[in-house]
Amino acid sequence: MNSNSKGIWIKECRILVIFCVLAFLASGALINANAQRPNILIIFTDDQGYADLGCYGNTKNRTPRLDQLAKEGTRFTSFYSQTVCGPSRSALLTGRQPIRSRGWGMPASEITWAELIRKAGYQTACIGKWDVSNRKPIIERMPNAQGFDYYFGTLGANDGGGVAFHENNDRAGNSRDMGSLTRLYTDKAIDFLNNKRDKKKPFILYVAHTMMHTIIDASNKFRGKSKGGLYGDVVEEFDHETGRLLDALDELKLSNNTLVIYTSDNGPWNQDKYTKRKKGHPKDSIFWGEAGPLRNGKGSPYEAGYRLPCIMRWPGKVPVGRVNDAIFATIDFMPTFANLCGFEVPKDRYIDGINQTDLILGKRETGREHFYFDKAGVRKGKWKYIKPDAHFYGYAVEDDRKKVDELYDLEADLGERTNLAANHPKIVAQLRQLMENISKSK
């Protein structure tokens, strides 16, 4: 090798060494960045009442694992989802109220946090009830097209006593064994963590259970074991299966860097017209949950329709044993995840959610200034306004409601029993205007 060739060779080696060092540093920076960004596990139930769990005041249902989760994290008491299934899911996925995200009919043009977080380097999985593609296999509106790398579950509910499964975009069998679903979805979630997860990436896993929706059932191991009838059996099985999923995080040493979020889609079926056994329902089936002190239930704009249990845990980050009454909602997940996980929310559309990172991490105790009840009313601070022609979905009975302006002080009257509208006309006018402004936002 002549001196000139030797010089070129040395120069090339130096360049190669520098490149390798930079690549190593970059990979280390990526690993460090991933270590700072949490995995996220969302556990989402269906039609579960505000007061179904022991930690929310239930004295019949045994829920030791969720009660323990509350002790290990923060339990929110003014957390809002939506009042029915499809709208709840489109709001959660997009950060947009159902008047914009369109509920069961969520168009393919809506942008989900799954699409954005995947671009930020996350692996995404959805297991369970989808319910935003009009319960049909419309490919461009199914989970894979809306940002999820992996999907297993049902496109709709179990109203007819049976479900049809899809794995990704393909049909994957069906079942009329409603008592098997809670364990099946948990098994699929654990399988994702064990076998389908890319261990080099952080993940977000959205597990949307079919229970406790309409035709409920529990497996033989739990049927007849609770003090709360069949519904209580289902709640207790869900608690047990959630415990299995949390144990899987522990076994895989994922718990310390995983933000666990447990909540539900809407309030319970709890009205008199549902007390009689319906066709297709199991014997002695009482398929509604408990709303505790809250008024009405699923489908209504009263608190029992929208206000849901919510527990969050992230060891070392989310305060332990805390109970917080700040206004918080599923529509806030989009901007909160953006802040935690490193992506930007869409700028070409109206986003109703706000970044609630500081609330979750205990750096502040206040939450949203207001929350909008779909085509019905608005809450700001302690005051809640409901308009005379407030929208009630067909699931709900309007009880003894008079179609007039309603105003409630939720601090003094959580059960919305005393209408103060006549006493505070200025507050009514302000909240009515706020409601109209939100509904007209583009």
N, C-alpha and C positions, 0 to 999 in steps of 0.2 A: 504494500500500500504506500503510494507516494505521499509526501507531506500535504499536498493540496487535498487529496482524497481523505487523508486522516483528519484534516481540519473540518471538512464537511461532515464526516462521520461523528466527530465529537460534538459539533454544533447540533446535529440532528438528535443525538442522545440527550443533550441538555434540554432541547425542546420537548422531547418525549418525557423526560423526568418532570419538567415543569408542568406539562399537561397532566401527568399522573397525579402529581401533588394537588393541583387545582381540582381534579376530578374527585380525589379523596376528600378534600376539604368541602367540596360542594355536596358530596354524599353525606358527610358528617353534618353539614348544616341542614340538609333535608331531614336526616334522622332526628336531629335536635328539634327542628320545626315541627315534625310529626309528633314528637314527644310532648310538645307544648299544646298541641291541638287535641281536644278530647275525642275519643270515640263517643258516639251517641246511641243510646238504646231507648226507643219510644215504645212503651207498652200501652196500648189503646184499647179500652173495652167498649162494649156496645150497650147503650141504654142502662148504664149502671147508675144507681141513685147516689146522691150526695152523701147520704148517711148509711151506706151499705157496709162500711168498714168499721172495725172497732175503733180505730184512731179518729174517725169522724162521728163517733157517738153510738154506733150500733152495739147492742147488748146481746143479740142472738147469734150473729154470724161470727165464727172464729176465723180471724184473719191475722195470724201471728207474723207471717212474713212481710206483709205490707205494713203492719203496725211497726215492725222492726225497721223497715225501710224508712218510715217516718222519723223514727228515733235517730237514724243514721244520717238524716238529711233535713230538708225543710218541707213542711206541710203548708200549702197555700189554701186559704179559706175564702178568697174572693177571686177564684179562677174561673174564667168563662170559656166555654167551647161554643157550640151552636145548639139549636133546639131540635134538630133532626139530622139523620145520618149523612146523606150525600153532601148537603151544605157544610156540615161539620168537617168533612174530609177535604173538600176543596179549599176551605178557609185555612185549615192546618197546613196543607201542602203549598199554598201560594202566598200566604200572608195577606190575603185579600178577603173582604167580606163577601158573602154569597151573592149579594146584588151585583158583584163584579166577577167573581170566580165561577158562578153559575151552578154550584152544587152537583147534583147527579149528572147534569149536562155540561160539565166542565170541558170547554173546547181544547183542542190540541194546542192552540196558540197560548194557553196559559203556561207560565213558567213556574216550575216547582223548585223548592230548595234542593231536591235530589239532582236535578239537572245542573245546578250551579255548584253544588258541593262536589260532584263528581269531577267537574273541570278543575276543582281545586285540589284534586289528588285523593279524594276519598273513594272507598268502595261502598256501594249502596245496595241495600236489599230491602225488599218489602214482602211480608208474609201475612196472609189473612185477607180480610175484607177490603176491597178496593172501592167500589161504589161511586165512582165518578165518570164512568163511561156508559151511562144509562143502562148499566148491568148487562152490557152486550160486549162481545169480543171485537170491538172497533180498534184495530191495531194501533192507529196513531194516537189513541187516547188511553191505551193500556200502560201498565207500569214501565215496561222496557222503553217505551217511547217517551215516557215522562221522567226519565232520569235514573231508573233503577236497573242495576246490573243483573240482579236476580229477583225473580218473583215466584211465589207459590201461594195460591189462595183462591178465593172466590171473587167474581166480579160484582156480585150483589149479595143480597141478604138470604136468609133461610125461611122466608115467609111461607113457602109451600111445604115445609118439612124436609127439604132436601137441598143439597148444594152441588154445584159442578165446579171442579177444580181446574185451574190452569197452572202450568209450570212454564214460566216465561210466556210466550205467546201460544203455546200448544195446550190442547185439552189433556187433562191428566186424571180422568176418572170422575166419579161422583160418589155421594154418600147420603144416606138417610139416617145415619147414626149420629144424631146431634150431640150425644154424650161423649163422642170421641174427639170432637173438634179442638177443645182447649188443649188437650195433650198433643194432638197432631201438630198444631201450630207451634207449640213449644218445642216439640221434637225437631221440627224443621228449622226453628231458630237456633237451637243448639247445634244442629248439623251444619248450619252456615258458619257458626263460630268455629267449629272443630275442623271442618273439611272444605268449605267453599271460600273461606276468607283468605285474602291475600295478606299475609302477615307483615308485608312491607308497607302496607297502607293503613291509615286510620279508616274506620268504618262508621256508617250510620245504618242502624237496623230498626226498621219500623214494623212492629208486630201489632196488627189490628185484628183483634179477636171478634169472632161471630157472637159469642156469648157476652151479654145476657139478652140477646135479641129474640123476641117473640117466642118461637118454638124452642124453649130451653130444654136442656137435659144434662144430666151428669152421668159419669161412668159408674159402673157397679161399685167401685171402691168408695164412692162418695154419696151415691143416691141413698136417701133415707137417714143420713148420719147427722144432719144439722138440726138446730132448733127452729130454723127459718123455712121449713118446707123445702120443696124442690128448688125454689129460687136460692135459698140459703145453701143448699147442697152445691149449686153451681158456683156461687160466690166462694165457697170454701175450696172447691177444686181449683178455681182460678188462682186463689191465693197460693195453694200448694204448687201449682205448675209455674207460677211466677217465681216462687222460691227455687225451683229447679233451674230456671234460667239464670237467676242471680248466682246460684252455686256454680254454674258453668263459667260465669265470668271470673269467679274466685279461682276455680281450678286452672283456668288458662292465664291467671295473673293479669287479668284485664280490668279488674274492678277499680283500681286506683286511678286509672286514666279514662274512665267511662262515666259520662253524664247519663244517669238513668232518669227517665221521665215517665211517670205513670199518671194517666188521666183517662177520661172517657169522652165519648162523642156528644152525648146529650143526656138530658134527664130521663127519669124512669117512666115506664108505663105504670101509672098508679091511680087511674081514675075508675069510677064505679062501672063504666060501660065495659071494662075488661075483666070484671070479677067472675063472670061465667066462663066455663071451659069452652074454648073455641075448637072448631073442627081441626083435627090434626095435632092438637096439643096433648102432651102426656097427661095421664090421669093425675088429678090433684095439682095440676100445674098452675101456679100463680106466678106469672112471668113479669112482675114488676118489682122494682126496687123501692127503697125508702128514701124519701126526700128530707127527713128530719123536720126542721122548723120551716122549711121553704114551701112556698105556695105552688100548687098545681104540679105539672110534670112535663113530659116530652111533648113537643109541639106547641107549647105555650110560651109567651114572652115573659112570664113570671119567673122568679129566680130558680124554681125547681126545673125549668126547662133548659136553662143555660148554665147555671152555676154547678161546677163539677168538682169532685175531689182531684187534687193534684199533689203529687209528692216528687221531689227531685233530690237526687243524691250524687255527689261527686266528692269522694274522700279528700279532705284537705282543702277543698275549694268552697263547696256549699256548706253553710253553717249547720252544725249538728243540733238536732232537737229543737229546731226553731219553728215557730208558727207565725205566719205572716198573712196579714189581711189586705195587702195592697191589691189593686185591680191589675190583673194579669190575664192573658188570653192566648189561645192557640195561634191566633193571627200574629202573635209576637215571635213565633218560632223562626220565621224566615229571617228577619233582621238580626235576631239574637244569634242564630247559627252563623250568619254571615260574619259577625264580629268574632265569634269564638273560633271559626274554622277557616277564615281567610278567603272570603269571596264577597262580591258586591251584589247588593240587591238590584233588581231591574230598575232602570231609570226611565223606561218608556211607558210606564203605567203607574197607576196610583196604588201604593202599598199602604194598607191600613195598620200593619204591625209596627211596633217600635222595638228598639234594642233594649232588652231587659237583662243584659249581662250583669250589671251592677246590682240589680235586685236579687238575682239568683245567687250571686257570690256574697251577698250580705254587705256590700259596700254602700247600699242605701236601702231604706225601708219602704219607700214610696214606689208606685208603679205608674200605670196609665192614668191620665187625667180623666178619661171617659171611655165608655164602651157602648157601641151601637147594637141594639136588638133589632134584627132583620125586619124591616117594614113595620116596626112596632113602637120603638121608643129608644131611650138613651139613658145611661147613668153617667153622672158626673159627681165625683166625690161621694158623699153620703146620699145624694138625691137621685131618685130614679123616676123618670117620666114615661108614661105609656099613653099613646094617643087613643082617641075614641074608637077609631076603626082599625085598631092594631091587628096585625095578621096572626091568626091561629091556624096551624096546620091541622089537617083532618084528624090527627091522632088525639088532639086535645079537646077537652070539654071546657067551655068558658066559665064554668061553675056559676056563681051568682053575680057575675060581672055586669055592671051597667056600662053602656057604651058612652062614657064621658072621659074627659081628661083625668088621668090618675097621676098622683105624685106621692111618693113614699120616701120616708127617711129611713134608709136601710140600717143605720146605726141603732135607731130606737125601735124599728119595726121590720125585722128581717123577714117576717112572714107576710108582709105587704097586706095588712088588714085594715089600716087606717088611711084613707085617702085624704091627703092634705092639700089637694089642688086649690080648693076654694080659699084656703088660708094664705097661699103664696102665689098669687097670679103672676108676679114678676119672674119668679123662678120657673114657673110653667112656660112662660113666653120665651125665656132664655133657652131652656132645654128643648123646646119645640123647634126653635131656630137652629140650634146645634144639630139636632137630628136631621133636619132638612138639609143643612150644609153638608153633613157627612154623606147622605144619600145621593147628593148631586155631584160629589167629588168625582173627578175623572182621572 
